[in-house]
Amino acid sequence: MKLSIHTIIWTLVAIGIVVAGVMAFMPKPVDAETEMVRIGDLRVSVQEDGKTRIREKYIVSSPVAGRLSRIELKPGDEVCCDGSLIAVILPADPSMLDARSLAEAKARVEQAKASMKRAEANAKRVQVNFELSQKKHERAKRMIEAKSISQDEYDVARSAFLANTQAIRTTKFDSEIAKFELKMAEAALLQFSNGDEFNSKPFEVSSPIGGKVLRVFQESATVVGVGAPLIEIGDPQNLEIEIDVLSTDAVRIRPHATVTIEHWGGDENLTGNVRVIEPAAFTKVSSLGVEEQRVNVIAEFNEPLDRIAKLGDGYRVEARITISDLENVTLIPNSALFRSQREWHVFKIINNIAQLQEVDIGSQNESHTEILNGLSASDEVIVYPGDDIEAGSKVKRLD
């Protein structure tokens, strides 16, 4: 039986209509951005704003009562240890200097002597710790070269050595301050010559440490009492960083942790180490008006002095504190995760079809998440899944 041309044509048209109808009712592939699951390293950190501060500041106060002459120094002026004249105090009215004033002057001398002894004892203790940490650092340096210890163990030894190096500078500063206070106390006592007879010579106050003037409390001439603050001095090169973090993050931070200083004004990031996590928290209101419990984390720079020379006291920085470094873990982008039935899920692509996959997650940073169970390397997942994607959806990958 032969088919006519018209029959064949109408048969092909009917088949085309059926195919078009079937294709019209079939779901269209959904455009989706995908990424492969990979094995890599994950650094978990806490990022917060911080500010620099001079580690050791000293407020020079008046050792005697009297009439203060105008202080000519201005913030930013350099002063030398025991060489720069800070202030001149003219003697007060002798009638006001009684036996009690003399007794107080003698007591301040004894207190200054005790402080001097304490500073000397502390310097010896710090020197012992420094020598021990130096030996441990040298040993760790040899062992890391031989790959006998991990990088974390070496970092701890190196941080302890740097911390004790800084402690040596601090004890030197404390000793200089103690010597200065003893000298000032003895000079104040000399204002009483021959028992309770008053010495009318002007009293000169010199700088106890080398550095720069940070603040001047009394610029104009005025009458001051014993202990009145005159000027604040510090060494701008002796900087540390104060970072306030949430108390929930503070419990995860360990001493000597690595700190990366970003957006401080220079071209390259700076590095440092956590020196101490302060034990007391404080309440701070966030920009959204929420009360938060926060803790100050103090870090010290691990940089040559010329790298931080442009920074000063109270400069704003952004600090990233490392909590943990994980190696060879299964990673996916955070944007691939979503909650379903109170559990974490992803859309895994199998044969161009989106399949709902439950996963167990571990550590997480701002971009990636560790997968403990549910995915393996070379699996493909959808990132930024939209409402148009559901289990069973056919997926068209975006270039």
C-alpha positions as CSV (number, residue, x, y, z in Angstrom):
1,M,0.0,0.0,0.0
2,K,1.5,3.2,-1.1
3,L,1.1,6.4,1.0
4,S,0.3,9.6,-0.8
5,I,2.6,12.6,-0.4
6,H,-0.3,14.5,1.4
7,T,-0.6,11.6,3.9
8,I,3.1,11.6,4.7
9,I,3.1,15.4,5.1
10,W,0.2,15.4,7.5
11,T,1.7,12.5,9.4
12,L,5.0,14.4,9.9
13,V,3.0,17.5,11.0
14,A,1.0,15.5,13.6
15,I,4.3,14.0,14.9
16,G,5.8,17.5,15.2
17,I,2.7,18.7,17.0
18,V,2.9,15.9,19.5
19,V,6.6,16.4,20.1
20,A,6.1,20.1,20.6
21,G,3.3,19.5,23.1
22,V,5.5,17.0,25.0
23,M,8.4,19.5,25.0
24,A,6.1,22.3,26.2
25,F,5.0,20.4,29.2
26,M,8.5,19.2,30.1
27,P,10.2,21.4,32.8
28,K,12.8,23.7,31.5
29,P,16.4,23.5,32.9
30,V,17.0,26.1,35.6
31,D,20.1,28.3,35.3
32,A,22.4,27.8,38.3
33,E,25.9,28.7,39.4
34,T,27.8,25.7,40.5
35,E,31.1,24.9,42.2
36,M,33.1,21.8,42.9
37,V,33.7,20.5,46.4
38,R,37.4,20.7,47.1
39,I,40.1,19.7,49.6
40,G,42.0,22.6,51.0
41,D,43.1,24.6,54.0
42,L,40.7,26.6,56.2
43,R,41.7,29.5,58.4
44,V,39.1,30.4,61.0
45,S,39.5,33.9,62.4
46,V,37.8,36.8,64.2
47,Q,37.8,40.1,62.5
48,E,37.1,43.3,64.5
49,D,38.1,46.9,64.6
50,G,41.0,47.9,66.9
51,K,43.2,50.8,67.8
52,T,46.9,51.2,68.5
53,R,48.1,52.5,71.8
54,I,51.5,53.2,73.3
55,R,52.3,50.3,75.6
56,E,54.1,52.3,78.3
57,K,52.9,55.8,79.0
58,Y,54.1,57.9,81.9
59,I,52.2,60.9,83.4
60,V,54.7,63.2,85.0
61,S,53.1,64.7,88.1
62,S,54.2,67.4,90.5
63,P,56.4,66.1,93.3
64,V,55.9,69.2,95.4
65,A,53.3,71.9,95.9
66,G,53.9,75.3,94.5
67,R,53.4,77.7,91.7
68,L,53.9,76.0,88.3
69,S,55.5,78.1,85.6
70,R,54.1,77.9,82.1
71,I,55.0,74.6,80.3
72,E,56.5,75.4,76.9
73,L,56.4,71.8,75.5
74,K,53.7,70.8,73.0
75,P,52.3,67.4,71.9
76,G,54.7,65.8,69.5
77,D,57.8,67.4,71.0
78,E,60.7,65.0,71.7
79,V,62.1,64.7,75.1
80,C,65.3,62.9,76.3
81,C,65.6,60.7,79.4
82,D,66.8,62.8,82.3
83,G,67.8,65.6,80.0
84,S,64.8,67.6,79.0
85,L,63.3,70.2,81.3
86,I,59.6,69.7,81.6
87,A,58.5,72.1,84.3
88,V,59.7,74.6,86.9
89,I,57.8,74.8,90.2
90,L,58.3,77.8,92.3
91,P,58.1,77.3,96.1
92,A,54.8,77.6,97.8
93,D,54.1,79.7,100.9
94,P,56.5,78.4,103.7
95,S,53.7,78.8,106.2
96,M,51.8,76.0,104.6
97,L,54.7,73.5,104.9
98,D,54.3,71.9,108.3
99,A,55.5,68.8,110.0
100,R,52.9,66.7,108.1
101,S,54.3,67.9,104.7
102,L,57.8,66.9,105.9
103,A,56.5,63.4,106.9
104,E,54.8,62.9,103.7
105,A,57.9,63.8,101.7
106,K,59.9,61.3,103.7
107,A,57.2,58.6,103.1
108,R,57.4,59.2,99.4
109,V,61.1,58.7,99.5
110,E,60.7,55.3,101.2
111,Q,57.9,54.4,98.8
112,A,60.2,55.2,95.8
113,K,63.0,53.1,97.3
114,A,60.6,50.1,97.6
115,S,59.4,50.6,94.0
116,M,63.1,50.7,92.9
117,K,63.7,47.3,94.7
118,R,60.6,45.8,93.2
119,A,61.6,46.9,89.7
120,E,65.1,45.4,90.1
121,A,63.6,42.1,91.3
122,N,61.2,42.0,88.4
123,A,64.0,42.8,85.9
124,K,65.9,39.7,87.1
125,R,62.8,37.5,86.8
126,V,62.1,38.7,83.3
127,Q,65.7,38.2,82.3
128,V,65.5,34.5,83.4
129,N,62.3,34.1,81.4
130,F,63.9,35.8,78.4
131,E,66.9,33.5,78.4
132,L,64.7,30.4,78.7
133,S,62.4,31.5,75.8
134,Q,65.5,32.4,73.7
135,K,66.8,28.9,74.1
136,K,63.4,27.3,73.3
137,H,63.1,29.5,70.2
138,E,66.5,28.6,68.9
139,R,65.8,24.9,69.5
140,A,62.4,25.2,67.8
141,K,64.0,26.9,64.9
142,R,66.3,24.0,64.3
143,M,63.5,21.5,64.7
144,I,61.2,23.3,62.3
145,E,63.9,23.2,59.7
146,A,64.2,19.4,60.3
147,K,60.4,19.1,60.2
148,S,60.4,17.6,63.7
149,I,57.7,19.9,65.0
150,S,54.6,21.5,63.6
151,Q,54.3,25.1,62.5
152,D,52.0,25.8,65.4
153,E,54.5,24.6,67.9
154,Y,57.2,26.8,66.3
155,D,54.8,29.8,66.3
156,V,54.2,29.4,70.0
157,A,57.9,29.3,70.8
158,R,58.6,32.3,68.6
159,S,55.7,34.3,70.1
160,A,56.9,33.5,73.6
161,F,60.4,34.7,72.7
162,L,59.0,37.9,71.2
163,A,56.8,38.5,74.2
164,N,59.8,38.2,76.6
165,T,61.9,40.5,74.4
166,Q,59.2,43.1,74.8
167,A,59.1,42.4,78.5
168,I,62.8,43.2,78.7
169,R,62.0,46.7,77.3
170,T,59.1,47.1,79.7
171,T,61.2,46.3,82.7
172,K,63.9,48.7,81.5
173,F,61.2,51.3,81.3
174,D,59.9,50.5,84.8
175,S,63.4,50.7,86.2
176,E,63.9,54.2,84.6
177,I,60.6,55.3,86.1
178,A,61.5,54.0,89.5
179,K,64.9,55.8,89.4
180,F,63.2,59.0,88.3
181,E,60.5,58.8,91.1
182,L,63.2,58.2,93.7
183,K,65.2,61.1,92.4
184,M,62.1,63.4,92.5
185,A,61.1,62.2,95.9
186,E,64.6,62.9,97.3
187,A,64.7,66.3,95.6
188,A,61.3,67.1,97.1
189,L,62.6,66.2,100.5
190,L,65.5,68.6,100.0
191,Q,63.0,71.4,99.9
192,F,63.2,71.0,103.7
193,S,66.7,71.8,104.7
194,N,67.9,71.6,108.3
195,G,64.9,69.8,109.6
196,D,61.8,71.8,108.8
197,E,63.4,74.9,107.4
198,F,62.0,75.5,103.9
199,N,64.3,75.7,100.8
200,S,63.1,78.5,98.5
201,K,64.9,77.4,95.4
202,P,62.8,76.6,92.3
203,F,62.1,72.9,91.7
204,E,63.0,71.6,88.2
205,V,61.2,68.6,86.8
206,S,63.0,66.7,84.1
207,S,61.8,63.9,81.7
208,P,62.0,60.4,83.2
209,I,62.1,58.6,79.8
210,G,62.9,59.4,76.2
211,G,60.1,59.7,73.8
212,K,57.5,62.3,72.7
213,V,55.0,64.5,74.5
214,L,51.5,63.0,74.1
215,R,49.4,65.4,76.2
216,V,50.0,68.6,78.3
217,F,47.6,68.8,81.2
218,Q,48.7,72.1,82.6
219,E,49.8,74.6,79.9
220,S,49.4,77.8,81.7
221,A,51.0,79.0,84.9
222,T,49.0,77.9,88.0
223,V,49.2,76.7,91.6
224,V,49.5,72.9,91.8
225,G,49.5,70.5,94.6
226,V,51.5,67.4,95.2
227,G,50.6,64.7,92.6
228,A,49.0,67.1,90.1
229,P,49.4,65.7,86.6
230,L,51.6,67.9,84.4
231,I,52.4,66.1,81.2
232,E,52.1,62.7,79.5
233,I,55.1,61.1,77.8
234,G,55.4,57.9,75.7
235,D,57.5,56.2,73.1
236,P,55.5,56.0,69.8
237,Q,57.7,53.1,68.7
238,N,56.5,51.0,71.6
239,L,53.1,50.3,70.2
240,E,50.5,47.5,70.8
241,I,46.9,47.0,69.6
242,E,43.7,46.9,71.6
243,I,40.9,44.9,69.9
244,D,37.5,44.5,71.5
245,V,35.8,41.3,70.5
246,L,32.5,39.6,71.5
247,S,32.9,37.5,74.7
248,T,31.8,34.5,72.8
249,D,34.7,35.0,70.4
250,A,37.2,35.8,73.2
251,V,36.8,32.3,74.7
252,R,38.1,30.8,71.4
253,I,41.2,33.0,71.2
254,R,44.4,31.7,72.6
255,P,47.5,33.6,73.7
256,H,50.2,34.0,71.0
257,A,47.6,33.6,68.3
258,T,48.5,35.2,65.0
259,V,47.0,38.6,64.3
260,T,46.9,40.2,60.8
261,I,46.4,44.0,60.8
262,E,44.6,45.2,57.7
263,H,43.4,48.6,56.4
264,W,45.8,50.6,58.6
265,G,46.8,53.0,55.8
266,G,49.8,51.1,54.4
267,D,50.1,49.1,51.3
268,E,50.8,45.8,52.9
269,N,49.3,44.0,55.9
270,L,51.1,43.9,59.2
271,T,51.4,40.9,61.6
272,G,51.4,40.5,65.3
273,N,50.6,38.1,68.1
274,V,48.0,38.1,70.9
275,R,49.7,39.0,74.2
276,V,46.8,38.8,76.6
277,I,43.1,38.4,76.7
278,E,41.8,40.6,79.4
279,P,39.8,38.7,82.1
280,A,37.0,41.2,82.5
281,A,34.3,42.0,80.0
282,F,32.4,45.2,79.5
283,T,29.1,46.2,78.0
284,K,29.0,48.1,74.7
285,V,26.1,49.2,72.7
286,S,26.4,48.3,69.0
287,S,25.5,50.5,66.0
288,L,22.1,48.7,66.0
289,G,21.4,49.6,69.6
290,V,22.0,46.1,70.9
291,E,24.0,45.7,74.2
292,E,26.9,43.4,73.8
293,Q,29.4,41.9,76.2
294,R,32.9,42.5,74.8
295,V,36.4,41.8,75.9
296,N,39.7,43.6,75.1
297,V,42.3,41.5,73.4
298,I,45.8,43.0,73.5
299,A,48.2,42.2,70.7
300,E,51.8,43.3,70.0
301,F,53.4,43.9,66.6
302,N,55.7,41.4,65.0
303,E,57.3,43.9,62.7
304,P,60.5,46.0,62.4
305,L,60.2,49.4,63.8
306,D,60.4,51.1,60.4
307,R,57.3,49.2,59.2
308,I,55.1,50.7,62.0
309,A,56.8,54.1,62.1
310,K,53.8,55.9,60.6
311,L,51.4,54.6,63.2
312,G,50.8,56.5,66.4
313,D,48.8,56.3,69.6
314,G,45.0,55.7,69.0
315,Y,45.2,55.0,65.3
316,R,42.3,52.8,63.9
317,V,43.1,49.4,62.4
318,E,41.2,46.3,61.4
319,A,42.5,43.1,63.0
320,R,42.0,39.5,62.0
321,I,42.8,37.1,64.9
322,T,43.5,33.5,63.9
323,I,41.5,31.0,65.9
324,S,42.6,27.8,64.1
325,D,44.3,26.6,60.9
326,L,42.8,23.4,59.4
327,E,44.7,21.5,56.7
328,N,43.3,19.2,54.0
329,V,39.6,19.5,54.9
330,T,36.5,19.2,52.6
331,L,35.4,22.7,51.7
332,I,32.3,24.3,50.1
333,P,31.3,27.9,49.7
334,N,29.1,29.2,52.5
335,S,26.5,30.3,49.9
336,A,25.8,26.7,49.0
337,L,24.3,26.0,52.5
338,F,20.7,26.4,53.5
339,R,18.5,25.1,56.3
340,S,15.8,22.6,55.7
341,Q,13.9,20.8,58.5
342,R,16.4,22.3,61.0
343,E,19.3,20.6,59.3
344,W,22.0,21.9,56.9
345,H,21.5,20.9,53.3
346,V,23.0,21.6,49.8
347,F,21.8,20.9,46.3
348,K,24.2,18.3,44.8
349,I,24.1,17.9,41.0
350,I,23.9,14.3,39.7
351,N,23.5,13.8,36.0
352,N,22.4,17.5,35.6
353,I,19.6,17.0,38.2
354,A,19.6,18.8,41.6
355,Q,19.4,16.4,44.5
356,L,18.8,17.5,48.1
357,Q,21.7,16.4,50.3
358,E,22.0,16.7,54.1
359,V,25.5,17.6,55.4
360,D,27.3,17.9,58.7
361,I,29.4,21.0,59.0
362,G,32.4,21.9,61.1
363,S,34.4,25.1,61.2
364,Q,33.5,28.1,59.2
365,N,35.0,31.3,58.1
366,E,33.6,34.3,56.1
367,S,33.8,32.4,52.8
368,H,34.0,28.6,53.2
369,T,32.7,25.9,55.5
370,E,34.2,22.6,56.5
371,I,32.1,19.5,55.6
372,L,32.4,16.6,58.0
373,N,29.9,14.3,56.3
374,G,27.6,14.2,53.3
375,L,30.0,15.3,50.5
376,S,33.3,14.3,49.1
377,A,35.8,15.9,46.8
378,S,34.8,16.3,43.1
379,D,31.1,16.5,44.0
380,E,29.3,19.5,42.4
381,V,27.0,21.8,44.4
382,I,24.8,24.7,43.6
383,V,25.8,28.1,45.1
384,Y,23.2,30.7,45.7
385,P,20.3,28.4,45.2
386,G,17.1,30.3,44.4
387,D,13.4,29.5,45.0
388,D,13.1,28.1,41.5
389,I,15.4,25.2,42.3
390,E,14.0,22.2,44.1
391,A,14.9,18.5,44.4
392,G,14.6,16.9,41.0
393,S,15.1,20.2,39.0
394,K,17.1,19.9,35.8
395,V,20.0,22.3,36.0
396,K,21.8,24.3,33.3
397,R,25.2,25.5,34.5
398,L,26.1,29.1,34.1
399,D,29.4,29.9,32.4
